[in-house]
Amino acid sequence: MKILVCRCEDVTLEEITHVLDRGFVSVEECKRLTGLGTGPCQGKECMLACALLCHAAGGGAHPITPFTARPPLSPTPLGALATALTTSLTTEDDE
């Protein structure tokens, strides 16, 4: 049975366990190796579960801190993306 830890990015308990077995016991390391917490919720749904798994795997010697949030450099309006797609399709049709 597949147990999801991060529903946004489909990161399973098996993947987290594999990372922990390799000796990576921080939430930040789990994020970097699995993509956990990089989806729409930005870790609000999965970070606690990951932190508890890290602590149980021996990360208790280190303080459990949230991973580094990296928001987009600047928000991109959806209209700009739609315009870019329309322009790209029009250019290809003209060739």
C-alpha positions in Angstrom: 0.0 0.0 0.0 1.3 3.4 -1.0 1.3 5.9 2.0 1.6 9.5 0.9 3.5 11.9 3.2 3.3 14.9 0.7 0.1 14.8 -1.3 1.0 17.8 -3.5 4.2 16.2 -4.8 3.3 12.5 -4.3 6.2 11.8 -1.9 5.6 8.5 -0.3 6.6 7.1 3.2 8.9 4.7 1.4 10.8 7.5 -0.3 11.2 9.4 3.0 12.3 6.2 4.7 14.9 5.6 2.0 16.3 9.1 2.5 16.4 8.6 6.3 18.1 5.2 5.9 20.9 6.9 3.9 21.7 9.1 6.9 19.9 12.3 5.9 17.8 13.2 9.0 16.8 16.8 8.6 13.6 18.1 7.0 15.6 20.3 4.6 17.5 17.3 3.4 14.3 15.3 2.9 12.9 18.3 0.9 16.0 18.5 -1.3 16.1 14.8 -2.1 12.4 14.1 -2.6 10.6 17.4 -3.4 8.6 17.2 -0.3 6.9 20.5 0.5 7.5 22.1 -2.8 3.9 21.9 -4.0 1.0 24.3 -3.7 0.8 24.0 0.1 4.5 24.7 0.6 4.8 22.2 3.3 1.8 23.2 5.4 0.4 19.7 5.0 3.5 17.5 5.2 6.2 19.2 7.1 5.1 18.1 10.6 4.9 14.4 9.4 8.4 14.7 7.9 9.7 16.4 11.1 8.4 13.6 13.2 9.9 10.9 10.9 13.2 12.7 11.0 13.1 12.9 14.8 12.3 9.2 15.1 15.1 8.3 12.7 17.8 10.0 14.9 17.4 13.6 14.0 16.5 14.3 17.6 20.1 15.4 18.3 19.5 18.3 15.9 16.9 21.0 16.3 14.0 20.4 14.0 13.6 23.5 11.9 11.3 24.2 9.0 12.8 24.0 5.6 13.8 27.1 3.8 10.8 28.6 1.9 11.7 30.1 -1.4 8.8 32.1 -2.9 8.9 33.1 -6.5 11.2 36.1 -7.3 8.1 38.0 -8.3 4.5 37.0 -8.9 3.7 36.2 -12.5 0.2 37.2 -13.6 -1.7 34.3 -15.3 -2.5 36.6 -18.2 1.2 37.0 -19.0 1.6 33.2 -19.2 -1.5 32.9 -21.4 -0.3 35.7 -23.7 3.1 33.9 -24.1 1.4 30.7 -25.0 -0.9 32.4 -27.5 2.1 34.2 -29.1 4.1 31.0 -29.3 1.3 29.1 -31.0 0.7 31.9 -33.5 4.4 32.1 -34.4 4.6 28.4 -35.1 1.5 28.6 -37.3 2.9 31.4 -39.4 6.0 29.3 -40.3 
